[in-house]
Structure formats: C-alpha cells, structure tokens
Amino acid sequence: MDQIKNIEDLRENDDNRGLDMKRQMFKDCIQPSVQLISQALRNQMIIPSWGEFCSRIKEIFDECRDVTGGEVATYIPQLARQDPTLWGMSICTIDGQRVSYGDFKRNFCIQSVSKAFNYSIVASDLGAETVHSYVGHEPSGRLFNEICLDGSGKSKFFLTILIMTNLYLIWMAYSFDYRFLSERDSADRNYALSYYMKENNCFPSGTKSLREELDLYFQLCSLETNCDTLAVMAATLANGGVCPLTDERCVAPQPCRDVLSLMYSCAKSGVSGVMIVVVPNLMGIALFSPPLDKMGNSTRGVAFCRVRNRFEKLYKNKGIELSSVLYLF
C-alpha cells in the first residue's frame, strides 16, 4: 500500500490517477507481499476468521486496560519515570497477519526479553553445541550457561546482535545516552552476583575484570523497540526461526527449538513492562505495560495471557490444536 501511495503521489496531476495501473507497476507493488496476498485470496491464512479473531482480541485488550495493580520498576531511574497507564499490544502470525492496539508504537527498552533472541542468535552463529559446551556449576550444584568472549570481541558481538535483530525484520534503536548509563549506574546486584560467580570459578581462567562483560549485558538490555516490531520477532520464533515478513531464516532450527523449550519452562519478561508470547506454528504476541506484579511481570500482560476459556471458544471448530494455542498461556 505504501508503494501504491508513492505511485499515486507521482501521478497527482494525472486525470486517471487512481483508476488504472500498468501491469508491471502493479506487480512491483505487490511483489514484497505476493505470498501473503496469494494466501489471502485463497483463504489459506493460518487464522482464517481474522476479523472475528481481532474482535475477540480487542475485547480482551480493553478488559485488561482496567487492571490497575502493580508498581513501575524503580531500581533503574529511567524505568521509574515510565507512565503506568501505557498499554500496548501487537500480534503477528507466521504468515504475516498483523494487528495492534493501544500504545503499540511507544518505544521501550527490551530488557530481559533480549535474552531469548541473544541466545538464539549466538547459538545460530557459533552452533548450539559450542554454546552449550560453556557449562559450569555454581557452588549449589545448579547448572548455568555462560557465553564467553575475549575482551576484543565485545564490540563485534554487540554489532552482530544489532545486525541480526534487523534481519528478524526490524529496526531496534540503541539508547546509550540514558538507559544504558542509568542501568549500569544502578547495577550493584548484578556486579555482586557476577563477582560471586567469578570467585567460584564460573568464568574462563584469566578473566580479571567483569566490567566489559557487564557493559555488554547492559547494552543488550538497553536496546529499544516497540510492540509492533517485537511481535514480528516473536513470530519468527513461532515460525521455526524464519521471519514471516521476509521469509529469511534468522535462527537455525535447533537454537529455535531450544529457546522455545526454555521459554516453556521459564519464560522471561522484562522489567520495563514488556512480555512476549510465542505460540509455535501460529503467532507471536508482544505486550507492554510498565506496572509489574510481585514476580516482576507486567500486570496487564499477565492478565491478557489468562484467557484459556476465551481462546477455547475462539478456536472451537477451527481445526487448530488447543494445546498449541495455549503453549505459553
């Protein structure tokens, strides 16, 4: 539609503007979305009753706006300034159907939601076996994974993450000026835990200072996005690692499977109020609302996800396996 509008603007003095279009011009306009258009014309979309689906989703979204519990995170000064009334949501299916409501274009820092994508990108780049070989034990005996890089690799790794997140589809801004510095200046617990791990030989031999490692972590958490773009990233995981808008493979199959398995048992939201929901083989959902519950999850986001009965009715007789729809609900 953007390309059609551009053509219309170029022909603003044409008396036939809006009435005809040359065949090749039309083909050029629809080429980026030809697969989606073809599926739509054949009624072969993953969610065929799209209008009904969007109507139900809008009802749930509006109900959750009335949820007023929770508190905005205050331990990072920049997060403490967030507007608690913000409430946005976006959905992207694995074949590119998209819908958004509320403050879906409002930017926020991705925080710990970045971990799912960082893991999948690194495991795809280095190989899942290589990443999983960096395994140690805390004194308690609990396993943990640590991605290890030499000091010269930090900037390169960060740039790799930025490039790969763009391949998911989208633009992610890096808010160095205030969010990164704000988070680093209030990271006493992260520093304490990291040095406790270092004391117990949880890092490669020769590691002296953890400042570079932690700076990288804070930088990745400070990446800025919105629901509209993050939903496509979630849909990429739902689509086996292939971006539903570009058909490019962004994540290798095994890392995609592994990260979804981890999310199934310990899904991580972000303290900025962001949550992602991945429904394998169906869709990705991004939710954003700053007030958090006692577990550190978005209060409105959690309320939105508690929709089993509604989704049972929505998908009844649709031929979609309910267990897959409720994968993370």
Solvent accessible surface area in square Angstrom, and as a share of the most:
residue,aa,sasa,rsa
1,M,177,0.79
2,D,114,0.59
3,Q,72,0.32
4,I,48,0.24
5,K,126,0.53
6,N,88,0.45
7,I,25,0.13
8,E,34,0.15
9,D,72,0.37
10,L,153,0.76
11,R,44,0.16
12,E,115,0.52
13,N,140,0.72
14,D,61,0.32
15,D,140,0.73
16,N,79,0.41
17,R,110,0.40
18,G,54,0.52
19,L,142,0.71
20,D,71,0.37
21,M,55,0.25
22,K,143,0.61
23,R,194,0.71
24,Q,110,0.49
25,M,63,0.28
26,F,98,0.41
27,K,90,0.38
28,D,74,0.38
29,C,14,0.08
30,I,38,0.19
31,Q,113,0.50
32,P,88,0.55
33,S,49,0.32
34,V,64,0.37
35,Q,106,0.47
36,L,57,0.28
37,I,62,0.31
38,S,35,0.22
39,Q,38,0.17
40,A,55,0.43
41,L,148,0.74
42,R,153,0.56
43,N,108,0.55
44,Q,111,0.49
45,M,24,0.11
46,I,57,0.29
47,I,7,0.04
48,P,61,0.38
49,S,40,0.26
50,W,59,0.21
51,G,55,0.53
52,E,69,0.31
53,F,2,0.01
54,C,18,0.11
55,S,59,0.38
56,R,83,0.30
57,I,0,0.00
58,K,77,0.33
59,E,94,0.42
60,I,6,0.03
61,F,2,0.01
62,D,60,0.31
63,E,86,0.39
64,C,6,0.04
65,R,104,0.38
66,D,114,0.59
67,V,43,0.25
68,T,117,0.68
69,G,38,0.37
70,G,35,0.34
71,E,138,0.62
72,V,23,0.13
73,A,11,0.08
74,T,101,0.59
75,Y,124,0.47
76,I,6,0.03
77,P,64,0.40
78,Q,48,0.21
79,L,3,0.01
80,A,44,0.34
81,R,168,0.61
82,Q,26,0.12
83,D,58,0.30
84,P,68,0.43
85,T,88,0.51
86,L,13,0.06
87,W,0,0.00
88,G,0,0.00
89,M,0,0.00
90,S,1,0.01
91,I,1,0.01
92,C,0,0.00
93,T,0,0.00
94,I,36,0.18
95,D,20,0.10
96,G,7,0.07
97,Q,18,0.08
98,R,94,0.34
99,V,23,0.13
100,S,28,0.18
101,Y,37,0.14
102,G,39,0.37
103,D,48,0.25
104,F,56,0.24
105,K,123,0.52
106,R,123,0.45
107,N,71,0.36
108,F,1,0.00
109,C,2,0.01
110,I,3,0.01
111,Q,9,0.04
112,S,14,0.09
113,V,2,0.01
114,S,3,0.02
115,K,79,0.33
116,A,17,0.13
117,F,2,0.01
118,N,17,0.09
119,Y,30,0.11
120,S,0,0.00
121,I,1,0.01
122,V,4,0.02
123,A,1,0.01
124,S,36,0.23
125,D,98,0.51
126,L,85,0.42
127,G,29,0.28
128,A,8,0.06
129,E,144,0.65
130,T,59,0.34
131,V,2,0.01
132,H,66,0.29
133,S,80,0.52
134,Y,84,0.32
135,V,69,0.40
136,G,23,0.22
137,H,115,0.51
138,E,32,0.14
139,P,79,0.50
140,S,93,0.60
141,G,45,0.43
142,R,152,0.56
143,L,108,0.53
144,F,27,0.11
145,N,87,0.45
146,E,44,0.20
147,I,54,0.27
148,C,30,0.18
149,L,52,0.26
150,D,99,0.51
151,G,44,0.42
152,S,104,0.67
153,G,16,0.15
154,K,21,0.09
155,S,82,0.53
156,K,152,0.64
157,F,28,0.12
158,F,18,0.08
159,L,101,0.50
160,T,36,0.21
161,I,0,0.00
162,L,35,0.17
163,I,110,0.56
164,M,41,0.18
165,T,3,0.02
166,N,59,0.30
167,L,68,0.34
168,Y,0,0.00
169,L,50,0.25
170,I,10,0.05
171,W,179,0.63
172,M,4,0.02
173,A,26,0.20
174,Y,67,0.26
175,S,11,0.07
176,F,98,0.41
177,D,98,0.51
178,Y,82,0.31
179,R,34,0.12
180,F,4,0.02
181,L,59,0.30
182,S,15,0.09
183,E,12,0.05
184,R,65,0.24
185,D,114,0.59
186,S,36,0.23
187,A,7,0.05
188,D,116,0.60
189,R,189,0.69
190,N,51,0.26
191,Y,44,0.17
192,A,64,0.50
193,L,97,0.48
194,S,15,0.09
195,Y,98,0.37
196,Y,111,0.42
197,M,40,0.18
198,K,60,0.25
199,E,133,0.60
200,N,49,0.25
201,N,133,0.68
202,C,14,0.08
203,F,34,0.14
204,P,64,0.40
205,S,118,0.76
206,G,68,0.66
207,T,34,0.20
208,K,174,0.74
209,S,67,0.43
210,L,1,0.00
211,R,128,0.47
212,E,90,0.40
213,E,50,0.23
214,L,15,0.07
215,D,24,0.12
216,L,18,0.09
217,Y,68,0.26
218,F,0,0.00
219,Q,38,0.17
220,L,12,0.06
221,C,2,0.01
222,S,0,0.00
223,L,2,0.01
224,E,21,0.10
225,T,4,0.02
226,N,18,0.09
227,C,0,0.00
228,D,25,0.13
229,T,22,0.13
230,L,0,0.00
231,A,1,0.01
232,V,0,0.00
233,M,0,0.00
234,A,0,0.00
235,A,0,0.00
236,T,0,0.00
237,L,0,0.00
238,A,3,0.02
239,N,41,0.21
240,G,33,0.31
241,G,0,0.00
242,V,30,0.17
243,C,0,0.00
244,P,14,0.09
245,L,56,0.28
246,T,63,0.37
247,D,88,0.46
248,E,79,0.36
249,R,126,0.46
250,C,4,0.02
251,V,0,0.00
252,A,34,0.26
253,P,84,0.53
254,Q,76,0.34
255,P,4,0.02
256,C,3,0.02
257,R,144,0.52
258,D,21,0.11
259,V,4,0.02
260,L,20,0.10
261,S,63,0.41
262,L,88,0.44
263,M,13,0.06
264,Y,138,0.52
265,S,90,0.58
266,C,84,0.50
267,A,59,0.46
268,K,115,0.49
269,S,12,0.08
270,G,0,0.00
271,V,33,0.19
272,S,0,0.00
273,G,0,0.00
274,V,0,0.00
275,M,26,0.12
276,I,14,0.07
277,V,3,0.02
278,V,0,0.00
279,V,0,0.00
280,P,23,0.15
281,N,109,0.56
282,L,4,0.02
283,M,0,0.00
284,G,0,0.00
285,I,0,0.00
286,A,0,0.00
287,L,0,0.00
288,F,1,0.00
289,S,0,0.00
290,P,0,0.00
291,P,10,0.06
292,L,17,0.09
293,D,49,0.25
294,K,210,0.89
295,M,163,0.73
296,G,23,0.22
297,N,44,0.23
298,S,0,0.00
299,T,23,0.14
300,R,19,0.07
301,G,0,0.00
302,V,29,0.16
303,A,28,0.22
304,F,0,0.00
305,C,11,0.07
306,R,180,0.66
307,V,2,0.01
308,R,137,0.50
309,N,106,0.54
310,R,97,0.35
311,F,1,0.00
312,E,65,0.29
313,K,146,0.62
314,L,9,0.04
315,Y,13,0.05
316,K,141,0.60
317,N,143,0.73
318,K,67,0.28
319,G,81,0.78
320,I,38,0.19
321,E,120,0.54
322,L,51,0.26
323,S,78,0.50
324,S,36,0.23
325,V,0,0.00
326,L,22,0.11
327,Y,56,0.21
328,L,36,0.18
329,F,51,0.21
